[in-house]
Amino acid sequence: MRLPRDVSGDDLVQALKTFGYQVTRQTGSHIRLTTKEHGEHQITIPKHVSLRVGTLSGILSDIAKHFEISRDELIKQLFP
């Protein structure tokens, strides 16, 4: 499945709340999110107007690995 091209850091933070992620801290332009579902997992999201495709791909792959689902399934759930 193709990644969306216009996702901002704030949009991704809001979408990840459905997976139990909460903002733990923010340092400069980077936001740290933590979830306790399926064990503890932390991810850092850059607070940019538009995330680069490679950055978004890496973040989504890491989250999909943690939740043991495919990246395509994660994309379908986050960006319906």
Residue frames as qw, qx, qy, qz and C-alpha x, y, z in Angstrom:
[[0.000, 0.889, 0.458, 0.000, 0.00, 0.00, 0.00],
 [0.394, 0.540, -0.012, 0.744, 1.23, 3.47, -0.86],
 [0.360, -0.415, -0.456, 0.700, 2.14, 5.84, 1.96],
 [0.094, 0.934, 0.343, 0.019, 0.26, 9.14, 2.21],
 [0.584, 0.349, -0.006, 0.733, 2.42, 12.07, 1.11],
 [0.056, -0.645, -0.006, -0.762, 0.96, 14.90, 3.17],
 [0.708, -0.564, -0.419, 0.073, 1.16, 13.63, 6.76],
 [0.017, 0.774, -0.344, 0.531, 2.45, 16.12, 9.31],
 [0.289, 0.166, -0.808, 0.487, 4.05, 15.16, 12.61],
 [0.367, -0.031, 0.448, -0.814, 0.98, 16.41, 14.49],
 [0.771, 0.110, -0.262, -0.570, -1.35, 14.35, 12.24],
 [0.646, 0.172, -0.740, 0.076, 0.67, 11.21, 12.94],
 [0.015, 0.137, -0.712, 0.689, 0.66, 11.87, 16.70],
 [0.590, 0.029, 0.212, -0.779, -3.15, 12.15, 16.64],
 [0.793, 0.176, -0.454, -0.365, -3.53, 8.99, 14.53],
 [0.480, 0.217, -0.803, 0.278, -1.28, 6.97, 16.84],
 [0.357, -0.237, 0.508, -0.747, -3.51, 7.72, 19.84],
 [0.857, 0.010, -0.159, -0.490, -5.80, 4.94, 18.54],
 [0.802, 0.161, -0.549, 0.172, -2.97, 2.51, 19.32],
 [0.706, -0.639, -0.257, 0.163, -2.61, 3.80, 22.87],
 [0.577, 0.184, -0.120, 0.787, 0.33, 6.14, 22.25],
 [0.242, -0.933, -0.254, 0.085, 0.56, 9.18, 24.50],
 [0.350, 0.775, -0.243, 0.467, 2.91, 12.14, 24.36],
 [0.778, -0.387, -0.300, 0.393, 5.63, 11.55, 26.96],
 [0.339, -0.682, 0.045, 0.647, 7.76, 14.60, 26.25],
 [0.571, 0.772, 0.166, 0.223, 8.81, 17.07, 23.60],
 [0.520, -0.548, 0.197, 0.625, 12.32, 18.33, 23.03],
 [0.035, -0.368, 0.434, 0.822, 12.58, 21.01, 20.38],
 [0.585, 0.271, -0.294, -0.705, 10.88, 19.76, 17.24],
 [0.439, 0.084, -0.888, -0.106, 10.73, 16.09, 18.28],
 [0.685, -0.327, 0.153, -0.633, 7.84, 14.46, 20.13],
 [0.113, 0.203, -0.963, 0.134, 8.34, 11.26, 22.15],
 [0.754, -0.172, -0.139, -0.618, 5.32, 8.92, 22.27],
 [0.039, -0.237, 0.939, -0.247, 4.94, 5.90, 24.55],
 [0.769, -0.161, -0.283, -0.550, 2.43, 3.05, 24.63],
 [0.395, -0.356, 0.782, -0.326, 2.00, 0.27, 27.18],
 [0.885, 0.232, 0.141, -0.378, -0.04, -1.97, 24.82],
 [0.935, 0.293, -0.153, 0.128, 1.76, -5.21, 23.86],
 [0.732, -0.251, -0.089, 0.627, 4.56, -4.16, 26.21],
 [0.094, -0.860, -0.031, 0.501, 6.13, -0.73, 26.43],
 [0.628, 0.349, 0.378, 0.584, 7.18, 0.92, 23.18],
 [0.093, -0.788, -0.049, 0.607, 8.57, 4.40, 22.52],
 [0.571, 0.475, 0.426, 0.517, 8.77, 6.23, 19.23],
 [0.176, -0.553, -0.016, 0.814, 10.05, 9.70, 18.32],
 [0.421, 0.699, 0.527, 0.237, 8.13, 11.75, 15.77],
 [0.294, -0.052, 0.078, 0.951, 9.59, 14.92, 14.20],
 [0.173, 0.735, 0.505, -0.418, 7.11, 17.80, 14.44],
 [0.166, -0.171, 0.478, 0.846, 7.40, 18.83, 10.81],
 [0.514, 0.356, 0.029, -0.780, 4.72, 20.27, 8.51],
 [0.888, 0.308, -0.187, -0.285, 5.19, 17.30, 6.15],
 [0.683, -0.445, 0.570, 0.103, 7.10, 14.15, 7.08],
 [0.269, 0.523, -0.699, -0.407, 9.46, 12.74, 4.48],
 [0.881, 0.072, -0.296, -0.363, 8.38, 9.44, 2.97],
 [0.625, 0.250, -0.682, 0.287, 11.45, 7.59, 4.29],
 [0.082, -0.253, 0.601, -0.754, 10.94, 8.95, 7.80],
 [0.714, -0.060, 0.120, -0.687, 7.26, 8.01, 7.80],
 [0.839, 0.181, -0.487, -0.164, 8.07, 4.56, 6.41],
 [0.401, 0.273, -0.738, 0.469, 10.62, 3.90, 9.15],
 [0.327, -0.182, 0.488, -0.789, 8.27, 5.01, 11.91],
 [0.813, 0.035, -0.044, -0.579, 5.39, 2.90, 10.60],
 [0.740, 0.238, -0.628, 0.025, 7.61, -0.17, 10.13],
 [0.150, 0.255, -0.732, 0.614, 8.81, 0.10, 13.74],
 [0.529, -0.074, 0.359, -0.766, 5.24, 0.40, 15.05],
 [0.847, 0.145, -0.301, -0.413, 4.00, -2.49, 12.87],
 [0.555, 0.260, -0.751, 0.246, 6.83, -4.68, 14.17],
 [0.122, -0.197, 0.654, -0.720, 5.91, -3.85, 17.78],
 [0.657, 0.075, 0.297, -0.689, 2.23, -4.68, 17.28],
 [0.359, -0.089, 0.912, 0.178, 3.09, -7.74, 15.12],
 [0.581, 0.651, 0.435, -0.223, 0.95, -6.64, 12.18],
 [0.611, 0.319, 0.368, 0.623, 1.88, -5.87, 8.59],
 [0.166, -0.268, 0.005, 0.949, 2.78, -2.34, 7.65],
 [0.174, -0.247, -0.586, -0.752, -0.06, -2.29, 5.11],
 [0.408, -0.586, -0.700, -0.025, -2.58, -3.23, 7.81],
 [0.351, -0.493, -0.315, 0.731, -1.23, -0.45, 10.03],
 [0.044, -0.054, 0.291, 0.954, -1.55, 2.09, 7.21],
 [0.286, -0.428, -0.698, -0.498, -5.18, 1.02, 6.61],
 [0.437, -0.627, -0.598, 0.242, -6.00, 1.51, 10.28],
 [0.329, -0.448, -0.142, 0.819, -4.23, 4.86, 10.66],
 [0.126, 0.350, -0.257, -0.892, -5.25, 6.48, 7.36],
 [0.459, 0.373, 0.802, -0.083, -8.67, 5.10, 6.31]]
